[in-house]
């Protein structure tokens, strides 16, 4: 009996191994180019590695993390990262993308083509190019102040007075196209019979949106929020081109703070610890969104 029972187990293990062979190269590549670097960065985060003036790095345990949470500049970067993420991703891109997708459902084909082309053009621009365009728009002698002067409205140096709002608007301008495409696909999947029946029953546009449209595209909303949040947490080039984290550190989010510590102040260990904390924040957001998606019926 034992031999007969062991034979099916060996056969099942062999079949599992055969099925795993096609994905083995992908697993190897993930280990080499994803898990490997993350593991090495995790090790560096627990050392005092520096770019200059050091022969050997020493293991310092959690000193880098303790120093981060005592550093007012780090706490300021955490706060600004949250503000930037909420304004430009959770509120800006998500809301504007849904609004554009809803309006384009009712617009004529020429309008859809024009609006879609303009929005997607902003999305496909390289981040550095988009940063220079928005810098030219918000600077003291920029386009926005020229328009305000023509309307006899007060102008100001937006990149100095409201830098975090300026870079948040820039990220909304650049990234809304992704949300619009996601929501356009989701809205096209809603059966027209349902919305037409609600319209016949006297439900207005807002009631149809709240009671029919949003519940039926909840999974798309969750997926879009997760992807947008992760992308926004890692934005670097756009802010660097527009403000370099300034003036002072009033627009210095975690990626810019990490870059300053690691490459401008040469504290690779401390900067990597900040990067690891940013990775943890992104992972927590992903877990929350995935849990919300999994609990939906």
C-alpha positions as CSV (number, residue, x, y, z in Angstrom):
1,X,0.0,0.0,0.0
2,X,2.8,2.4,0.9
3,X,4.5,1.9,-2.5
4,X,1.2,2.4,-4.3
5,X,0.5,5.6,-2.4
6,X,4.0,6.9,-3.0
7,X,3.8,6.4,-6.7
8,X,0.9,8.9,-7.3
9,X,2.7,11.4,-5.1
10,X,5.9,11.1,-7.2
11,X,3.8,11.4,-10.3
12,X,2.1,14.5,-9.0
13,X,5.4,16.1,-8.0
14,X,6.8,15.3,-11.5
15,X,3.8,16.9,-13.2
16,X,4.1,20.0,-11.0
17,X,7.7,20.3,-11.9
18,X,6.9,20.0,-15.6
19,X,4.2,22.7,-15.3
20,X,6.7,25.0,-13.5
21,X,9.4,24.8,-16.2
22,X,7.9,27.4,-18.5
23,X,7.8,30.1,-15.8
24,X,11.3,29.2,-14.4
25,X,13.1,31.8,-16.6
26,X,10.7,34.5,-15.4
27,X,11.3,33.5,-11.8
28,X,15.0,33.6,-12.3
29,X,14.9,37.0,-13.8
30,X,12.7,38.3,-11.0
31,X,15.1,37.0,-8.4
32,X,18.1,38.5,-10.2
33,X,16.7,41.9,-11.1
34,X,14.0,42.5,-8.5
35,X,14.4,40.5,-5.4
36,X,18.2,40.6,-5.5
37,X,18.5,44.4,-5.6
38,X,15.7,44.9,-3.0
39,X,17.5,42.5,-0.7
40,X,20.8,44.3,-1.2
41,X,19.2,47.7,-0.6
42,X,17.6,46.2,2.6
43,X,21.1,45.2,3.7
44,X,22.6,48.7,2.9
45,X,19.8,50.4,4.9
46,X,21.3,48.8,8.1
47,X,24.8,50.1,7.4
48,X,26.6,53.5,7.5
49,X,27.7,53.2,3.9
50,X,28.9,56.5,2.4
51,X,29.9,57.6,-1.1
52,X,33.1,59.3,0.0
53,X,35.6,59.3,2.9
54,X,35.0,55.7,4.0
55,X,37.0,52.6,3.5
56,X,34.5,50.0,4.9
57,X,30.8,50.2,5.9
58,X,29.8,49.1,9.3
59,X,26.5,47.4,10.4
60,X,24.6,50.0,12.5
61,X,21.3,48.1,13.0
62,X,18.2,50.4,13.2
63,X,20.2,53.6,13.7
64,X,19.3,54.9,10.2
65,X,15.6,54.4,10.9
66,X,15.7,55.9,14.3
67,X,17.6,58.9,12.9
68,X,14.9,59.3,10.2
69,X,12.0,59.5,12.6
70,X,13.9,62.1,14.7
71,X,14.7,64.1,11.6
72,X,12.3,67.1,11.1
73,X,13.2,67.2,7.4
74,X,12.2,63.5,7.0
75,X,8.9,64.1,8.8
76,X,8.3,67.2,6.6
77,X,9.0,65.0,3.5
78,X,6.5,62.4,4.7
79,X,3.8,65.0,5.3
80,X,4.4,66.6,1.8
81,X,4.4,63.2,0.2
82,X,1.0,62.5,1.7
83,X,-0.3,65.9,0.6
84,X,1.1,65.4,-2.9
85,X,-0.4,61.9,-3.2
86,X,-3.9,62.9,-1.9
87,X,-4.1,66.1,-4.0
88,X,-2.7,64.8,-7.2
89,X,-3.7,61.1,-7.2
90,X,-6.6,60.3,-4.9
91,X,-8.5,63.6,-5.6
92,X,-7.1,65.1,-8.8
93,X,-6.3,62.3,-11.3
94,X,-9.1,60.0,-10.0
95,X,-11.9,62.6,-9.9
96,X,-10.9,64.4,-13.1
97,X,-10.3,61.1,-15.0
98,X,-13.8,59.9,-14.0
99,X,-15.4,63.2,-15.0
100,X,-13.7,63.3,-18.4
101,X,-14.6,59.7,-19.0
102,X,-18.3,60.4,-18.1
103,X,-18.5,63.5,-20.3
104,X,-16.8,61.8,-23.3
105,X,-19.5,59.1,-23.1
106,X,-22.1,61.8,-24.1
107,X,-19.9,63.9,-26.4
108,X,-19.8,63.7,-30.2
109,X,-17.0,61.8,-31.9
110,X,-15.0,64.9,-32.9
111,X,-15.1,66.2,-29.4
112,X,-14.0,62.8,-28.0
113,X,-11.1,62.6,-30.5
114,X,-9.9,66.2,-29.7
115,X,-10.2,65.9,-25.9
116,X,-8.7,62.4,-25.8
117,X,-5.8,63.5,-28.0
118,X,-5.0,66.5,-25.8
119,X,-5.2,64.5,-22.6
120,X,-3.2,61.5,-23.8
121,X,-0.5,63.8,-25.3
122,X,0.2,65.2,-21.8
123,X,0.5,61.6,-20.5
124,X,2.9,60.3,-23.1
125,X,5.3,63.3,-22.7
126,X,8.5,62.4,-20.9
127,X,8.4,63.5,-17.2
128,X,11.2,66.0,-17.7
129,X,9.6,67.6,-20.7
130,X,6.3,67.9,-18.7
131,X,8.2,69.4,-15.8
132,X,9.7,72.1,-18.0
133,X,6.3,72.9,-19.6
134,X,4.7,73.3,-16.2
135,X,7.7,75.3,-14.9
136,X,7.2,77.7,-17.8
137,X,3.4,77.9,-16.9
138,X,3.8,78.6,-13.2
139,X,7.0,80.7,-13.1
140,X,6.9,84.4,-12.2
141,X,6.9,85.5,-15.9
142,X,5.0,82.4,-17.0
143,X,1.8,81.8,-18.9
144,X,-0.5,81.7,-15.9
145,X,0.6,85.1,-14.7
146,X,0.3,86.6,-18.2
147,X,-3.3,85.4,-18.3
148,X,-4.0,86.8,-14.9
149,X,-2.5,90.1,-15.8
150,X,-4.7,90.3,-18.9
151,X,-7.8,89.6,-16.7
152,X,-6.6,92.3,-14.2
153,X,-6.3,89.7,-11.5
154,X,-3.5,89.5,-8.9
155,X,-0.5,87.4,-9.9
156,X,2.2,85.8,-7.8
157,X,5.3,83.5,-8.0
158,X,3.4,80.3,-7.7
159,X,6.5,78.1,-7.4
160,X,7.5,80.2,-4.4
161,X,4.2,80.8,-2.6
162,X,2.4,77.5,-3.3
163,X,5.0,75.0,-4.6
164,X,3.4,71.8,-3.4
165,X,0.1,72.8,-5.0
166,X,1.9,73.7,-8.3
167,X,3.6,70.4,-8.5
168,X,0.4,68.6,-7.6
169,X,-1.4,70.3,-10.4
170,X,1.4,69.4,-12.7
171,X,1.1,65.7,-11.8
172,X,-2.7,65.9,-12.3
173,X,-2.2,67.5,-15.7
174,X,0.3,64.8,-16.7
175,X,-1.4,61.7,-15.2
176,X,-5.1,62.2,-15.7
177,X,-5.1,60.4,-19.0
178,X,-4.5,57.0,-17.4
179,X,-7.5,57.4,-15.1
180,X,-9.6,58.5,-18.0
181,X,-8.7,55.5,-20.1
182,X,-9.4,53.1,-17.2
183,X,-12.8,54.7,-16.4
184,X,-13.8,54.9,-20.1
185,X,-13.2,51.1,-20.4
186,X,-15.2,50.5,-17.2
187,X,-18.1,52.7,-18.3
188,X,-18.4,51.0,-21.6
189,X,-18.9,47.7,-19.8
190,X,-22.1,49.0,-18.0
191,X,-25.2,47.6,-19.8
192,X,-27.1,50.5,-21.3
193,X,-30.4,48.9,-20.4
194,X,-29.7,49.5,-16.7
195,X,-29.0,53.2,-17.1
196,X,-31.9,53.6,-19.5
197,X,-34.3,51.9,-17.0
198,X,-33.1,54.2,-14.2
199,X,-33.6,57.2,-16.5
200,X,-37.1,56.1,-17.3
201,X,-37.8,55.7,-13.6
202,X,-36.9,59.4,-13.1
203,X,-33.4,59.1,-11.7
204,X,-31.3,62.2,-12.5
205,X,-27.7,62.2,-13.6
206,X,-26.2,62.5,-10.1
207,X,-28.5,59.7,-8.7
208,X,-27.6,57.4,-11.6
209,X,-23.9,58.1,-11.0
210,X,-24.1,57.5,-7.3
211,X,-26.4,54.5,-7.2
212,X,-25.6,52.7,-10.5
213,X,-22.4,53.8,-12.1
214,X,-20.0,54.0,-9.1
215,X,-21.1,50.7,-7.6
216,X,-20.7,48.9,-10.9
217,X,-17.2,50.2,-11.5
218,X,-15.9,49.8,-7.9
219,X,-13.2,47.3,-8.9
220,X,-11.9,49.7,-11.6
221,X,-11.9,52.5,-9.1
222,X,-9.9,50.4,-6.7
223,X,-7.4,49.2,-9.3
224,X,-7.0,52.8,-10.6
225,X,-6.4,54.2,-7.1
226,X,-3.8,51.6,-6.4
227,X,-1.8,52.1,-9.6
228,X,-2.1,55.9,-9.4
229,X,-1.0,56.0,-5.8
230,X,2.1,53.8,-6.4
231,X,3.0,55.9,-9.4
232,X,2.6,59.2,-7.5
233,X,4.6,58.0,-4.5
234,X,7.6,57.6,-6.9
235,X,7.4,60.9,-8.8
236,X,10.8,62.5,-8.9
237,X,11.7,64.1,-12.2
238,X,8.6,66.3,-12.4
239,X,9.2,67.9,-9.0
240,X,12.9,68.1,-9.5
241,X,12.6,70.0,-12.7
242,X,10.0,72.4,-11.4
243,X,11.2,73.2,-7.9
244,X,14.1,70.9,-6.9
245,X,12.2,70.4,-3.7
246,X,12.2,74.1,-2.8
247,X,12.0,76.8,-1.9
248,X,13.8,75.4,1.1
249,X,12.1,72.1,1.5
250,X,8.5,73.1,0.9
251,X,8.0,70.7,-2.0
252,X,10.5,68.1,-1.0
253,X,8.7,64.7,-1.1
254,X,10.3,61.4,0.0
255,X,12.0,60.6,-3.3
256,X,13.7,64.0,-3.4
257,X,14.7,63.7,0.3
258,X,16.1,60.3,-0.4
259,X,18.1,61.6,-3.4
260,X,19.5,64.5,-1.3
261,X,20.6,62.3,1.5
262,X,22.1,59.5,-0.7
263,X,23.8,61.4,-3.5
264,X,24.1,65.1,-2.4
265,X,25.2,64.4,1.2
266,X,26.8,61.0,0.3
267,X,24.9,59.1,3.0
268,X,24.0,56.0,1.0
269,X,23.0,54.0,4.1
270,X,20.6,56.6,5.4
271,X,19.2,57.4,2.0
272,X,18.6,53.7,1.3
273,X,16.8,53.4,4.7
274,X,14.4,56.2,3.5
275,X,13.9,54.4,0.2
276,X,13.1,51.2,2.2
277,X,10.5,53.1,4.2
278,X,9.0,54.5,1.0
279,X,8.8,50.9,-0.3
280,X,7.0,49.9,2.9
281,X,4.5,52.8,2.5
282,X,3.8,51.7,-1.1
283,X,3.3,48.1,0.0
284,X,0.9,49.1,2.7
285,X,-1.2,51.1,0.2
286,X,-1.2,48.1,-2.1
287,X,-2.3,45.7,0.6
288,X,-5.2,48.0,1.6
289,X,-6.4,48.4,-2.0
290,X,-6.0,44.6,-2.6
291,X,-7.9,43.8,0.5
292,X,-10.7,46.2,-0.5
293,X,-10.9,44.6,-3.9
294,X,-10.9,41.1,-2.5
295,X,-13.8,41.8,-0.1
296,X,-16.0,43.1,-2.9
297,X,-18.8,40.9,-4.2
